[in-house]
Amino acid sequence: MTESAAITLHLADLTGRRDLVPAPNDLYRQQFLRWLVFLATNSYPTFTYADDPARFVTGTTAQKTFRQSVDNYAKHLWQIVELEAGAPWFLGEAFSAIDIYIAVMRRWRPRRPWFAHRCPKLVAIALATDSKSELAPLWVRNFSGDANSA
């Protein structure tokens, strides 16, 4: 199976666990699904497009312009997410896979200094998620040695 949103939902269904994905009758379920799909279909693709613009446009100048446009659009999307963020977790009182998405994606572009200046709610969520002891092996395995991982 591929696609992180599909994997997330499949594992919740397969295991019957609801600690990362709200149950179908949970009041957080609709918002969870909305933002899981938003992140997977809007925010995540901006990395695909901007990581290697040569896959999409030809010419160095066009590639630089394309990259800048995609990065600016990504910032716009993150500000939309910031406006909708609850506290202490994205969904409010319920920790979910959305919080893990935020913690991971904040390690990528536009990088932590930008988030710190423009998305304080997302930063608080990411820091709280980063500090969850059960996720420590994930951070070490995937981000150790990354200067931007702290």
Secondary structure per residue as TSV (DSSP state, phi and psi in degrees):
chain	resnum	aa	ss	phi	psi
A	1	M	-	360.0	144.3
A	2	T	-	-125.6	174.8
A	3	E	-	78.6	114.6
A	4	S	H	-59.4	-38.3
A	5	A	H	-64.8	-43.2
A	6	A	H	-64.2	-42.0
A	7	I	H	-62.1	-44.2
A	8	T	H	-57.9	-50.2
A	9	L	H	-67.3	-41.3
A	10	H	H	-62.0	-46.0
A	11	L	H	-63.4	-38.3
A	12	A	H	-63.6	-43.3
A	13	D	H	-66.5	-44.0
A	14	L	H	-63.5	-42.3
A	15	T	H	-88.7	-20.9
A	16	G	-	75.6	3.7
A	17	R	-	-80.7	145.1
A	18	R	-	-125.0	23.5
A	19	D	S	-81.0	-16.4
A	20	L	S	-120.4	-19.9
A	21	V	S	-129.3	117.6
A	22	P	-	-60.4	145.2
A	23	A	-	-63.3	157.8
A	24	P	T	-54.6	-32.0
A	25	N	T	-95.1	3.5
A	26	D	S	-73.5	140.2
A	27	L	T	-64.8	-19.2
A	28	Y	T	-85.4	-10.1
A	29	R	H	-58.5	-47.8
A	30	Q	H	-62.0	-44.8
A	31	Q	H	-66.0	-39.3
A	32	F	H	-57.9	-51.5
A	33	L	H	-61.2	-42.0
A	34	R	H	-56.4	-50.9
A	35	W	H	-80.2	-27.6
A	36	L	H	-62.4	-47.9
A	37	V	H	-68.9	-38.2
A	38	F	H	-58.6	-49.5
A	39	L	I	-64.1	-42.8
A	40	A	I	-71.2	-31.9
A	41	T	I	-104.0	-15.9
A	42	N	I	-113.0	-57.9
A	43	S	I	-72.2	-49.9
A	44	Y	H	-57.3	-42.6
A	45	P	H	-62.0	-23.2
A	46	T	H	-62.6	-29.1
A	47	F	H	-70.9	-41.8
A	48	T	H	-58.0	-46.8
A	49	Y	H	-70.4	-43.5
A	50	A	H	-83.5	-22.5
A	51	D	H	-61.7	-37.6
A	52	D	-	-143.8	78.8
A	53	P	G	-58.2	-22.3
A	54	A	G	-62.3	-19.9
A	55	R	G	-70.9	-17.2
A	56	F	T	-119.6	-29.1
A	57	V	-	-138.4	153.0
A	58	T	-	-104.2	152.6
A	59	G	S	91.7	133.6
A	60	T	H	-59.5	-44.1
A	61	T	H	-64.0	-45.8
A	62	A	H	-63.0	-38.3
A	63	Q	H	-65.5	-41.9
A	64	K	H	-64.1	-42.9
A	65	T	H	-64.6	-43.9
A	66	F	H	-59.5	-48.4
A	67	R	H	-57.6	-47.0
A	68	Q	H	-62.7	-41.4
A	69	S	H	-63.7	-44.1
A	70	V	H	-65.5	-43.7
A	71	D	H	-61.4	-40.6
A	72	N	H	-64.8	-40.0
A	73	Y	H	-64.4	-39.9
A	74	A	H	-59.8	-42.6
A	75	K	H	-61.1	-42.0
A	76	H	H	-59.7	-44.1
A	77	L	H	-62.7	-42.7
A	78	W	H	-63.6	-33.0
A	79	Q	H	-70.9	-30.5
A	80	I	H	-64.4	-46.4
A	81	V	H	-61.2	-42.1
A	82	E	H	-57.2	-42.8
A	83	L	H	-62.7	-29.9
A	84	E	H	-93.5	-9.3
A	85	A	-	-66.6	136.7
A	86	G	-	-93.6	-165.8
A	87	A	S	-150.1	143.0
A	88	P	S	-80.2	-12.4
A	89	W	B	-114.0	168.7
A	90	F	T	-55.4	-42.6
A	91	L	T	-84.8	3.7
A	92	G	B	105.2	-113.4
A	93	E	S	-82.5	-12.7
A	94	A	-	-100.9	115.0
A	95	F	-	-68.6	140.1
A	96	S	-	-150.9	178.1
A	97	A	H	-60.9	-24.4
A	98	I	H	-58.6	-40.0
A	99	D	H	-64.9	-35.8
A	100	I	H	-69.0	-42.6
A	101	Y	H	-54.3	-47.9
A	102	I	H	-61.7	-45.4
A	103	A	H	-61.6	-40.8
A	104	V	H	-71.5	-51.3
A	105	M	H	-67.6	-24.0
A	106	R	T	-67.4	-19.1
A	107	R	T	-75.1	-15.5
A	108	W	S	-98.8	-163.5
A	109	R	T	-68.4	144.7
A	110	P	T	-86.9	15.3
A	111	R	-	80.6	162.5
A	112	R	H	-59.1	-41.8
A	113	P	H	-58.5	-39.8
A	114	W	H	-64.1	-47.3
A	115	F	H	-58.9	-43.6
A	116	A	H	-59.1	-36.4
A	117	H	H	-80.7	-32.9
A	118	R	H	-117.3	-14.2
A	119	C	-	-135.7	64.2
A	120	P	H	-62.4	-32.4
A	121	K	H	-67.8	-40.5
A	122	L	H	-67.3	-36.5
A	123	V	H	-62.2	-45.7
A	124	A	H	-60.9	-41.9
A	125	I	H	-63.7	-46.0
A	126	A	H	-63.2	-43.2
A	127	L	H	-65.0	-41.5
A	128	A	H	-64.9	-39.4
A	129	T	H	-66.6	-43.7
A	130	D	H	-57.2	-32.4
A	131	S	T	-86.0	-2.4
A	132	K	-	-70.4	118.6
A	133	S	G	-59.5	-34.0
A	134	E	G	-68.4	-15.8
A	135	L	G	-97.1	-6.9
A	136	A	H	-52.4	-44.4
A	137	P	H	-61.5	-34.5
A	138	L	H	-62.8	-46.0
A	139	W	H	-64.5	-42.7
A	140	V	H	-64.5	-47.3
A	141	R	H	-63.4	-39.2
A	142	N	H	-100.3	-19.7
A	143	F	H	-133.3	6.0
A	144	S	T	-65.7	140.0
A	145	G	T	84.3	-8.0
A	146	D	-	-83.8	116.1
A	147	A	T	-61.2	-20.1
A	148	N	T	-96.5	10.2
A	149	S	-	-87.7	-13.3
A	150	A	-	-78.6	360.0
